[in-house]
Amino acid sequence: VDSKLIIRRANDGDVDRLVGLCAVVQELHASAIPDFFKRADPKAHAHWFREMLARTDVTAWVASSNDIVVGYALAAVVSRVETPFSVARSFYQLDQISVAPDYRRKGVARALVERVVDDARARGLHEVELTAWSFNEAAQSAFMALGFRPMIVRFGRDCD
Ligand SMILES: CC(C)(COP(=O)(O)OP(=O)(O)OC[C@H]1O[C@@H](n2cnc3c(N)ncnc32)[C@H](O)[C@@H]1OP(=O)(O)O)[C@@H](O)C(=O)NCCC(=O)NCCS
């Protein structure tokens, strides 16, 4: 890990950088699955990040190296009510994580995930969960290396 890497809570002043880092992931997904994902939309995403930063059930962190924001993570508390089939439970959902291409494979995601796990514990939550699209094998490998294990495989088929 870069000794100068700092993980801190994101604030409104980080929105432009969050939008930029989010655009990298968005374009990756939009290129792979254009029928589902929209292209990166900086204005709409800036509005979305401002709304998320104001929520108490959502937390975003940025990783900065020499005052440059090089990655971010955003997690939300998800609560499921009891059903006849499953117990009530709450967990932390790591909805977004992105590291700038030039700063990958240096432990930035690991530092972000450790902070997310610490915050989950502080909130009394016992699990952190995330989803990854099947095409995104690099992200899946990274998540496995970061201690996540597959829980569900979602299948889909065309009807035409
Ligand atoms: C996935 C991503 C967040 C990883 O960030 P990172 O800062 O490079 O990850 P780290 O350096 O902290 O690596 C953490 C672990 O994952 C492994 N890893 C990271 N990228 C990997 C890759 N492309 N392939 C295989 N393993 C990888 C590392 O080797 C490390 O494991 P180790 O400590 O056992 O060696 C980054 O590649 C990224 O932003 N990708 C594009 C966005 C994306 O796909 N986000 C997820 C959407 S679901």
The ligand as a Tripos MOL2 file, in Angstrom:
@<TRIPOS>MOLECULE
LIG
   48    50     1     0     0
SMALL
NO_CHARGES

@<TRIPOS>ATOM
      1 C1        -11.5900   -3.7350   -9.4620 C.3       1 LIG1
      2 C2        -10.7490   -2.5350   -8.9780 C.3       1 LIG1
      3 C3        -11.6180   -1.6520   -8.0950 C.3       1 LIG1
      4 C4         -9.5450   -3.0590   -8.1570 C.3       1 LIG1
      5 O1         -8.8400   -1.9390   -7.6520 O.3       1 LIG1
      6 P1         -7.2690   -2.0000   -7.2770 P.3       1 LIG1
      7 O2         -6.9550   -0.7970   -6.4710 O.co2     1 LIG1
      8 O3         -6.4900   -2.2130   -8.5070 O.co2     1 LIG1
      9 O4         -7.1760   -3.2990   -6.3540 O.3       1 LIG1
     10 P2         -6.0250   -3.5970   -5.2750 P.3       1 LIG1
     11 O5         -4.7140   -3.1310   -5.8060 O.co2     1 LIG1
     12 O6         -6.4280   -3.1120   -3.9270 O.co2     1 LIG1
     13 O7         -6.0180   -5.1780   -5.2900 O.3       1 LIG1
     14 C5         -6.7890   -5.9380   -4.3740 C.3       1 LIG1
     15 C6         -6.5910   -7.4060   -4.6950 C.3       1 LIG1
     16 O8         -7.2520   -7.7030   -5.9300 O.3       1 LIG1
     17 C7         -6.3330   -8.2280   -6.8790 C.3       1 LIG1
     18 N1         -6.6490   -7.6620   -8.1950 N.ar      1 LIG1
     19 C8         -6.8400   -6.3600   -8.4780 C.ar      1 LIG1
     20 N2         -7.1020   -6.2060   -9.7770 N.ar      1 LIG1
     21 C9         -7.0730   -7.4390  -10.3240 C.ar      1 LIG1
     22 C10        -7.2530   -7.9240  -11.6390 C.ar      1 LIG1
     23 N3         -7.5190   -7.0970  -12.6670 N.pl3     1 LIG1
     24 N4         -7.1470   -9.2740  -11.8580 N.ar      1 LIG1
     25 C11        -6.8620  -10.1030  -10.8290 C.ar      1 LIG1
     26 N5         -6.6850   -9.6940   -9.5530 N.ar      1 LIG1
     27 C12        -6.7860   -8.3790   -9.3060 C.ar      1 LIG1
     28 C13        -4.9770   -7.7730   -6.4140 C.3       1 LIG1
     29 O9         -3.9620   -8.6440   -6.8370 O.3       1 LIG1
     30 C14        -5.1340   -7.7660   -4.9100 C.3       1 LIG1
     31 O10        -4.9690   -9.0650   -4.3780 O.3       1 LIG1
     32 P3         -3.6210   -9.4690   -3.5690 P.3       1 LIG1
     33 O11        -3.4980   -8.4550   -2.4810 O.co2     1 LIG1
     34 O12        -3.9500  -10.8410   -3.0940 O.co2     1 LIG1
     35 O13        -2.5350   -9.3840   -4.5640 O.co2     1 LIG1
     36 C15       -10.1880   -1.7350  -10.1810 C.3       1 LIG1
     37 O14        -9.5910   -2.6300  -11.0870 O.3       1 LIG1
     38 C16       -11.2350   -0.9460  -10.9290 C.2       1 LIG1
     39 O15       -11.5350    0.2110  -10.5950 O.2       1 LIG1
     40 N6        -11.8230   -1.5450  -11.9960 N.am      1 LIG1
     41 C17       -12.7910   -0.8790  -12.8260 C.3       1 LIG1
     42 C18       -14.0540   -0.6150  -12.0900 C.3       1 LIG1
     43 C19       -14.7920   -1.8630  -11.7410 C.2       1 LIG1
     44 O16       -14.8250   -2.8440  -12.4580 O.2       1 LIG1
     45 N7        -15.4010   -1.7760  -10.5580 N.am      1 LIG1
     46 C20       -16.1990   -2.8530  -10.0460 C.3       1 LIG1
     47 C21       -17.5280   -2.8220  -10.6990 C.3       1 LIG1
     48 S1        -18.5160   -4.1630  -10.1200 S.3       1 LIG1
@<TRIPOS>BOND
     1     1     2 1
     2     2     3 1
     3     2     4 1
     4     2    36 1
     5     4     5 1
     6     5     6 1
     7     6     7 2
     8     6     8 1
     9     6     9 1
    10     9    10 1
    11    10    11 2
    12    10    12 1
    13    10    13 1
    14    13    14 1
    15    14    15 1
    16    15    16 1
    17    15    30 1
    18    16    17 1
    19    17    18 1
    20    17    28 1
    21    18    19 ar
    22    18    27 ar
    23    19    20 ar
    24    20    21 ar
    25    21    22 ar
    26    21    27 ar
    27    22    23 1
    28    22    24 ar
    29    24    25 ar
    30    25    26 ar
    31    26    27 ar
    32    28    29 1
    33    28    30 1
    34    30    31 1
    35    31    32 1
    36    32    33 2
    37    32    34 1
    38    32    35 1
    39    36    37 1
    40    36    38 1
    41    38    39 2
    42    38    40 1
    43    40    41 1
    44    41    42 1
    45    42    43 1
    46    43    44 2
    47    43    45 1
    48    45    46 1
    49    46    47 1
    50    47    48 1
@<TRIPOS>SUBSTRUCTURE
     1 LIG1         1 GROUP 0 **** ****
